[in-house]
Amino acid sequence: MNNSSGPRVTRFQCGPHTFELGKRTLIMGILNITPDSFSGDGLLGKPDEILRQAERFAAEGADILDIGGESTRPGSTPVSVEEELNRVIPVVRLLSSRSPLPISVDTYKGEVAQQALKAGAHIVNDVWGLGRDPEMAAIVARYGASVVLMHNKEEPNYQDLLGEIRHFLDQAVRQAILAGIPREKIVVDPGVGFGKRVEDNLLVLRRLSFLRTLGQPILVGTSRKSVIGKVLDLPVEDRLEGTAATVAWSIAEGADMVRVHDVKEMARVARMVDAIRAAGRGA
């Protein structure tokens, strides 16, 4: 397939931080600054708790903090740019001055991304893969930031699920590169739980290695998601083991980074899978 990749990227750069890929899985810890997070862990208006959780995440093995000011759960109410800024920017300022970890901001709005990058964020995690705001790629490039490009779709109708996801992400990577974002600052995410049915999500995980042809680092976010709830018939607060299974599988299939709520437990899962994958290398 004709794609945007050259040789596979071997490191991920975000701000002053450089992570070597392939040695261990990177852990992105989720901080929801919302009143209506699907996982019930919103931290809106709780700066002391936000700081404590960020410090705990760092101690438990997180490599990156991901701050979200708008819930992405089905049926959630869209948030205005002004409201999202009011939620996110104070947290970015707080953590950029108090936490040693790079900061990612989960937004598809260019204005929010720009203000967050000015305030000290290093990564824009765009759940629409540069497809919602035409200024997003230029903003990320202008600030020398990194970007996560996630696949998404309004309705889960596919003729070729894996082919369409790969094409979408290939085009998003091309768009990012054309805007001036280096490949070492671009991550792709297949978008588990976004615009996909249960069986689609399971197939994406089953065949995750199909994204390796893009040559970019791969992020997977399955933490507490509805696909786990549907398969195991469990509520969101009881999906730890299901999350662990999907995290382990994703790493085995080529994920370089996982986005999780339960950092301590998933960092342990990742370390164990990393050790198994590393056994016998060079023998």
C-alpha positions as CSV (number, residue, x, y, z in Angstrom):
1,M,0.0,0.0,0.0
2,N,1.2,3.5,-0.7
3,N,1.4,5.3,2.6
4,S,3.1,8.2,4.3
5,S,5.7,6.2,6.1
6,G,9.4,6.0,5.6
7,P,11.5,3.9,8.0
8,R,9.6,3.2,11.2
9,V,9.9,6.0,13.8
10,T,12.1,4.8,16.7
11,R,11.5,7.7,19.1
12,F,8.7,10.0,20.3
13,Q,9.5,13.6,21.0
14,C,7.3,15.8,23.1
15,G,8.7,19.1,24.3
16,P,12.0,18.5,26.1
17,H,11.2,14.8,26.5
18,T,12.4,12.0,24.1
19,F,11.1,8.5,24.5
20,E,12.9,5.6,22.8
21,L,10.3,3.3,21.3
22,G,10.4,-0.5,21.4
23,K,12.1,-0.9,24.8
24,R,9.0,-0.4,27.0
25,T,5.4,0.6,26.6
26,L,4.6,4.2,27.5
27,I,1.8,4.9,29.9
28,M,-0.5,7.9,29.4
29,G,-2.6,8.7,32.5
30,I,-6.0,10.2,32.1
31,L,-7.1,13.3,34.0
32,N,-10.7,14.1,33.3
33,I,-11.5,17.8,34.0
34,T,-15.3,17.3,33.5
35,P,-18.4,17.0,35.5
36,D,-19.7,14.1,33.3
37,S,-16.9,11.8,32.5
38,F,-18.2,8.4,31.4
39,S,-15.9,6.7,34.0
40,G,-17.2,8.9,36.8
41,D,-13.7,10.3,37.7
42,G,-14.2,13.9,36.7
43,L,-12.0,16.4,38.6
44,L,-13.6,19.7,37.6
45,G,-13.0,22.4,40.2
46,K,-10.7,20.2,42.3
47,P,-7.2,21.6,41.9
48,D,-5.8,19.9,45.0
49,E,-7.1,16.5,43.8
50,I,-5.8,17.1,40.3
51,L,-2.3,17.7,41.7
52,R,-2.5,14.7,44.0
53,Q,-3.6,12.5,41.2
54,A,-0.9,13.8,38.8
55,E,1.7,13.1,41.5
56,R,0.3,9.6,42.1
57,F,0.3,8.9,38.4
58,A,4.0,9.9,38.2
59,A,4.9,7.7,41.2
60,E,2.9,4.8,39.7
61,G,4.6,4.8,36.3
62,A,2.9,7.3,34.1
63,D,5.0,8.8,31.3
64,I,2.5,11.4,30.1
65,L,-0.6,13.2,31.6
66,D,-3.6,13.5,29.3
67,I,-6.0,16.3,30.3
68,G,-9.5,16.3,28.9
69,G,-12.1,19.1,29.4
70,E,-14.9,17.6,27.3
71,S,-16.5,14.2,27.8
72,T,-16.5,11.9,24.8
73,R,-19.0,9.5,26.2
74,P,-22.1,8.8,24.0
75,G,-24.8,11.3,24.6
76,S,-22.6,13.8,26.4
77,T,-23.3,17.5,25.9
78,P,-20.9,19.4,23.6
79,V,-18.8,22.0,25.4
80,S,-18.2,25.5,24.1
81,V,-14.6,26.7,23.4
82,E,-14.9,29.2,26.3
83,E,-16.0,26.5,28.8
84,E,-13.4,24.1,27.7
85,L,-10.7,26.8,28.1
86,N,-12.0,27.6,31.6
87,R,-11.7,23.9,32.5
88,V,-8.4,23.0,30.9
89,I,-6.1,26.0,30.9
90,P,-5.8,26.4,34.7
91,V,-5.0,22.7,35.0
92,V,-2.3,22.9,32.3
93,R,-0.7,25.9,34.1
94,L,-0.8,24.1,37.4
95,L,0.7,20.9,36.2
96,S,3.2,22.4,33.8
97,S,4.7,24.2,36.9
98,R,4.4,21.3,39.3
99,S,4.7,18.0,37.4
100,P,7.8,16.7,35.6
101,L,5.7,14.7,33.1
102,P,4.8,16.0,29.6
103,I,1.3,17.2,29.3
104,S,-1.2,16.2,26.6
105,V,-4.5,18.0,26.0
106,D,-7.4,16.0,24.7
107,T,-9.2,18.4,22.3
108,Y,-10.2,18.8,18.7
109,K,-10.6,22.6,18.9
110,G,-7.8,24.7,17.6
111,E,-8.3,27.6,20.0
112,V,-8.2,25.3,23.0
113,A,-5.1,23.6,21.7
114,Q,-3.3,26.9,21.1
115,Q,-4.1,28.3,24.5
116,A,-3.1,25.0,26.1
117,L,0.2,24.9,24.3
118,K,0.9,28.5,25.3
119,A,0.2,27.5,28.9
120,G,2.7,24.7,28.8
121,A,1.2,21.6,27.2
122,H,3.4,19.5,24.9
123,I,0.9,17.3,23.0
124,V,-2.5,17.7,21.3
125,N,-4.5,14.5,21.5
126,D,-7.1,15.1,18.6
127,V,-9.9,12.6,18.6
128,W,-10.8,13.7,15.1
129,G,-7.3,13.3,13.6
130,L,-7.1,16.9,12.4
131,G,-10.4,16.5,10.7
132,R,-12.6,19.0,12.7
133,D,-10.6,22.2,12.9
134,P,-8.7,23.2,9.7
135,E,-6.2,25.3,11.8
136,M,-5.2,22.4,14.1
137,A,-2.2,21.1,12.2
138,A,-0.7,24.6,11.7
139,I,-1.2,25.4,15.4
140,V,0.6,22.2,16.5
141,A,3.4,22.9,14.1
142,R,3.7,26.6,15.1
143,Y,4.3,25.6,18.7
144,G,6.6,22.8,18.0
145,A,4.2,20.4,19.7
146,S,3.4,16.8,19.2
147,V,0.1,15.3,18.1
148,V,-2.0,12.1,18.5
149,L,-4.1,11.5,15.4
150,M,-7.1,9.3,16.3
151,H,-9.5,7.7,13.8
152,N,-13.1,8.6,14.3
153,K,-16.3,8.5,12.3
154,E,-19.9,9.8,12.8
155,E,-21.6,6.5,12.0
156,P,-20.1,3.0,12.2
157,N,-20.7,2.1,8.6
158,Y,-17.7,0.4,6.9
159,Q,-17.0,-1.5,3.7
160,D,-13.5,-2.2,4.8
161,L,-13.0,-1.4,8.5
162,L,-9.2,-1.9,8.7
163,G,-8.5,-0.4,5.3
164,E,-10.6,2.7,6.0
165,I,-9.0,3.3,9.4
166,R,-5.5,2.9,7.9
167,H,-6.4,5.2,5.0
168,F,-7.8,7.9,7.4
169,L,-4.7,7.8,9.6
170,D,-2.4,7.8,6.6
171,Q,-4.0,10.9,5.3
172,A,-3.9,12.5,8.7
173,V,-0.2,11.8,9.0
174,R,0.4,13.3,5.6
175,Q,-1.5,16.4,6.6
176,A,0.6,16.7,9.8
177,I,3.9,16.3,7.9
178,L,2.8,18.9,5.3
179,A,2.0,21.3,8.1
180,G,5.6,20.9,9.3
181,I,5.1,18.5,12.2
182,P,8.1,16.0,12.3
183,R,7.3,12.3,12.1
184,E,9.0,11.9,15.6
185,K,6.1,14.0,17.0
186,I,3.2,12.1,15.4
187,V,1.3,9.2,17.0
188,V,-1.6,7.3,15.5
189,D,-4.6,5.9,17.4
190,P,-7.2,3.5,15.8
191,G,-9.9,5.0,18.0
192,V,-11.3,2.1,19.9
193,G,-14.8,3.1,21.1
194,F,-15.2,5.9,18.6
195,G,-17.6,5.4,15.6
196,K,-17.3,1.7,15.9
197,R,-19.6,-1.2,16.9
198,V,-18.5,-3.8,19.5
199,E,-17.4,-6.2,16.8
200,D,-15.5,-3.5,15.0
201,N,-13.6,-2.6,18.2
202,L,-12.7,-6.2,18.8
203,L,-11.5,-6.6,15.2
204,V,-9.3,-3.5,15.5
205,L,-7.7,-5.0,18.6
206,R,-7.4,-8.4,17.0
207,R,-5.6,-7.0,14.0
208,L,-3.9,-4.0,15.6
209,S,-0.5,-4.7,13.9
210,F,-2.1,-3.6,10.6
211,L,-1.2,0.0,11.7
212,R,2.5,-0.8,11.8
213,T,2.7,-0.2,8.0
214,L,2.2,3.5,8.8
215,G,5.6,3.6,10.5
216,Q,4.4,5.8,13.3
217,P,4.1,5.1,17.1
218,I,0.7,3.6,18.0
219,L,-1.4,4.6,20.9
220,V,-4.4,2.5,22.1
221,G,-7.1,3.7,24.5
222,T,-9.4,0.9,25.8
223,S,-9.6,1.8,29.4
224,R,-13.0,1.1,31.0
225,K,-14.7,1.4,27.6
226,S,-18.1,0.1,26.6
227,V,-16.7,-2.7,24.4
228,I,-15.4,-4.2,27.7
229,G,-18.7,-3.6,29.4
230,K,-20.6,-5.3,26.5
231,V,-18.3,-8.4,26.4
232,L,-18.2,-8.9,30.1
233,D,-21.6,-7.4,31.0
234,L,-20.0,-5.2,33.6
235,P,-20.5,-1.5,34.7
236,V,-17.8,1.0,34.1
237,E,-16.4,0.8,37.6
238,D,-15.9,-2.9,37.3
239,R,-13.8,-3.1,34.1
240,L,-10.3,-3.3,35.5
241,E,-9.6,-6.9,34.4
242,G,-11.1,-6.4,31.0
243,T,-9.0,-3.3,30.6
244,A,-5.9,-5.3,31.6
245,A,-6.7,-7.9,29.0
246,T,-7.0,-5.3,26.2
247,V,-3.9,-3.5,27.3
248,A,-1.9,-6.7,27.3
249,W,-3.2,-7.7,23.9
250,S,-2.6,-4.3,22.4
251,I,1.0,-4.3,23.6
252,A,1.6,-7.8,22.2
253,E,0.2,-6.6,18.9
254,G,2.4,-3.6,18.6
255,A,1.1,-0.7,20.7
256,D,3.8,1.7,21.8
257,M,1.7,3.6,24.2
258,V,-1.6,2.9,26.2
259,R,-4.0,5.5,27.6
260,V,-5.4,4.4,30.9
261,H,-7.3,5.5,34.1
262,D,-5.7,2.9,36.4
263,V,-2.0,3.8,36.0
264,K,-0.5,1.6,38.7
265,E,-2.3,-1.6,37.6
266,M,-1.8,-1.0,33.8
267,A,1.9,0.0,34.3
268,R,2.4,-3.4,35.9
269,V,0.6,-5.2,33.1
270,A,2.7,-3.3,30.6
271,R,6.0,-4.1,32.3
272,M,5.1,-7.8,32.4
273,V,4.2,-7.9,28.7
274,D,7.3,-5.9,27.8
275,A,9.4,-8.5,29.7
276,I,7.8,-11.4,27.8
277,R,8.3,-9.7,24.4
278,A,11.9,-8.9,25.2
279,A,12.8,-12.5,26.2
280,G,15.3,-14.1,23.9
281,R,16.0,-11.0,21.8
282,G,19.4,-11.2,20.3
283,A,19.6,-14.9,21.2
